[in-house]
């Protein structure tokens, strides 16, 4: 596995248009690989005034066309092997994390006409969004204290789906940051590789971690 990032140029009109339509960025990410098409986890990260697209993939990406469209063609992107991090993980370790997700719930009272299943609604408030992640933590292999993480950004995403622009997608995204503790090693590794929640094609689900400074753990 590889974790890669490339800086985007926010002064370019095409970049701003792509940031407003995750469908465009999803297509650009998938075109960065030569093998069979697969959904690689990705998200947009802002660090100060810089904007990056972060990608987790089993294959090394080739970002030249993405740099030509939305970035800086003269700059080299960064790619690091991800397996060494997976091998260092142990139950009981404490990590600082970042996650952009699509917190939703299904209503069994309201049925979707097309599928007959419950309609999906976004969690709107910070409290609802935090509770959504708290409920999923155990199944994802980690524990969270409510006071040890927060929603640092939340917004609506609204864009057209597909090349023909038919069908509108509306998402509520939430970016979480805080501290977690690994409780189930294998589940946690699977979570890092497969992501959390829905809308993974649109930049949601990728969980990243860095060691929490000044913390002693197992």
C-alpha positions in Angstrom: 0.0 0.0 0.0 1.0 3.6 -0.6 0.0 6.9 0.8 0.5 9.8 -1.6 -0.2 13.5 -1.7 -0.1 16.2 -4.3 -0.6 20.0 -3.8 -3.4 21.7 -5.7 -3.2 25.2 -7.1 -6.1 27.2 -5.7 -5.5 30.0 -8.1 -6.6 27.9 -11.1 -10.2 28.0 -12.1 -10.3 24.3 -13.0 -9.1 23.5 -9.5 -11.8 25.5 -7.8 -14.4 23.9 -10.1 -13.1 20.4 -9.2 -13.1 21.2 -5.5 -16.8 22.1 -5.8 -17.5 18.8 -7.6 -15.8 15.8 -6.0 -17.0 13.7 -9.0 -14.3 15.4 -11.1 -11.5 14.8 -8.5 -12.6 11.1 -8.2 -12.1 10.7 -11.9 -8.7 12.3 -11.8 -7.6 10.1 -9.0 -8.7 6.9 -10.7 -6.9 8.0 -13.9 -3.6 8.1 -11.9 -3.3 4.3 -11.9 -2.5 1.9 -14.7 -4.1 -1.3 -13.3 -7.7 -2.4 -13.1 -10.0 0.4 -12.0 -10.7 0.4 -8.3 -11.9 2.8 -5.7 -8.9 4.2 -3.9 -9.5 6.2 -0.7 -8.8 9.9 -1.0 -9.6 13.2 0.6 -8.8 16.9 0.5 -6.6 18.3 3.2 -5.8 22.0 4.0 -2.5 22.8 5.8 -2.3 26.5 6.3 -2.7 28.2 2.9 -1.9 25.0 1.0 -4.4 22.4 -0.3 -3.5 18.8 -0.9 -5.2 15.7 -2.3 -4.3 12.7 -0.2 -4.6 9.1 -1.7 -4.3 5.7 -0.2 -3.8 3.0 -2.8 -2.3 -0.5 -3.4 -0.5 0.8 -6.5 1.9 3.8 -6.8 0.0 6.7 -8.5 1.2 8.7 -11.5 -0.1 12.2 -10.9 1.3 14.0 -13.9 -2.1 14.6 -15.5 -3.6 15.6 -12.2 -0.8 18.1 -11.7 -1.4 19.5 -15.3 -5.1 19.9 -14.6 -5.3 21.1 -11.0 -1.8 21.4 -9.5 1.8 22.5 -10.1 3.3 20.6 -13.1 6.8 21.7 -12.0 6.5 20.1 -8.5 6.9 16.5 -7.6 4.3 14.7 -5.6 5.0 12.7 -2.5 4.5 8.9 -2.1 5.4 6.8 1.0 5.0 3.1 1.6 2.2 2.4 4.0 2.9 -1.1 5.1 5.6 -0.1 7.6 3.0 1.9 9.5 0.6 -1.0 9.5 3.3 -3.3 10.9 4.1 -0.9 13.8 0.5 -0.8 15.1 -0.2 -2.5 18.4 -3.3 -2.7 20.6 -3.3 -0.1 23.3 -1.4 2.5 21.2 -2.7 6.1 21.3 -2.8 8.0 18.0 -3.9 11.4 16.8 -6.3 11.0 13.9 -8.0 12.9 11.1 -11.1 11.7 9.2 -13.4 13.3 6.7 -16.6 11.4 6.7 -20.3 11.4 5.5 -22.3 10.8 8.8 -25.8 9.6 7.9 -28.6 7.5 9.3 -31.4 5.6 7.6 -35.1 6.1 8.4 -37.2 3.0 8.4 -40.4 5.1 8.3 -39.5 6.8 5.0 -38.8 4.4 2.1 -37.0 5.2 -1.1 -39.2 4.6 -4.1 -36.4 3.1 -6.2 -35.1 0.5 -3.7 -37.8 0.2 -1.0 -35.2 0.7 1.6 -35.1 3.3 4.3 -34.1 6.8 3.1 -30.7 8.1 4.1 -30.5 11.4 5.9 -27.5 13.4 6.9 -26.5 14.1 10.5 -26.5 17.9 10.7 -25.4 19.0 14.2 -21.9 18.5 15.7 -23.4 16.4 18.4 -25.1 14.1 16.0 -21.9 13.8 13.9 -19.8 13.0 17.0 -22.3 10.4 18.2 -22.2 8.8 14.7 -18.4 8.2 15.0 -18.6 7.1 18.7 -21.1 4.4 17.7 -18.8 3.0 15.0 -15.5 3.1 16.9 -15.7 -0.4 18.4 -16.5 -2.0 15.1 -13.6 -0.1 13.6 -11.1 -1.3 16.2 -10.6 1.7 18.3 -12.0 3.6 21.3 -12.8 7.3 21.6 -13.6 9.5 24.6 -16.2 12.1 23.7 -14.0 14.9 25.0 -10.9 13.7 23.1 -12.1 14.6 19.6 -14.2 17.1 17.8 -15.7 18.1 14.4 -13.3 20.8 13.1 -15.2 21.4 9.8 -18.6 20.5 8.3 -20.3 21.5 5.1 -22.8 20.6 2.4 -21.6 19.3 -0.9 -23.9 19.5 -3.9 -22.9 18.5 -7.4 -24.0 16.7 -10.6 -23.2 13.0 -10.9 -21.6 11.4 -14.0 -20.4 12.8 -17.3 -23.9 13.6 -18.5 -24.6 15.6 -15.4 -27.8 13.6 -14.7 -28.8 13.2 -11.1 -27.7 15.5 -8.3 -25.7 14.4 -5.3 -26.1 16.1 -1.9 -23.7 15.3 0.9 -23.0 16.6 4.4 -19.4 16.0 5.2 -17.7 16.3 8.6 -14.0 16.5 9.4 -13.0 14.9 12.7 -9.8 15.4 14.6 -8.7 14.0 18.0 -7.2 11.1 19.9 -8.0 7.4 19.6 -6.8 4.2 21.2 -6.4 1.0 19.2 -8.6 -1.7 20.8 -8.7 -4.4 18.2 -5.6 -4.5 16.0 -6.9 -6.4 13.0 -10.2 -4.4 12.8 -8.2 -1.2 13.0 -5.9 -2.2 10.2 -8.9 -3.1 8.1 -10.4 0.3 8.9 -7.3 2.1 7.7 -7.4 0.2 4.4 -11.1 0.3 3.7 -12.3 3.5 5.3 -15.3 4.5 7.4 -18.8 5.2 6.2 -20.3 6.2 2.8 -19.4 8.4 -0.1 -15.8 7.1 -0.4 -15.8 7.9 -4.1 -16.3 11.6 -3.2 -13.4 12.1 -0.8 -14.9 10.6 2.4 -13.8 7.7 4.6 -10.0 8.0 4.7 -8.7 7.8 8.3 -5.1 8.9 8.9 -3.1 8.8 12.1 0.1 10.2 13.5 1.7 9.5 16.9 0.3 11.6 19.7 3.2 13.6 21.2 3.9 13.3 25.0 1.7 10.2 25.4 3.1 6.9 26.8 1.2 3.8 25.7 1.7 0.1 24.8 
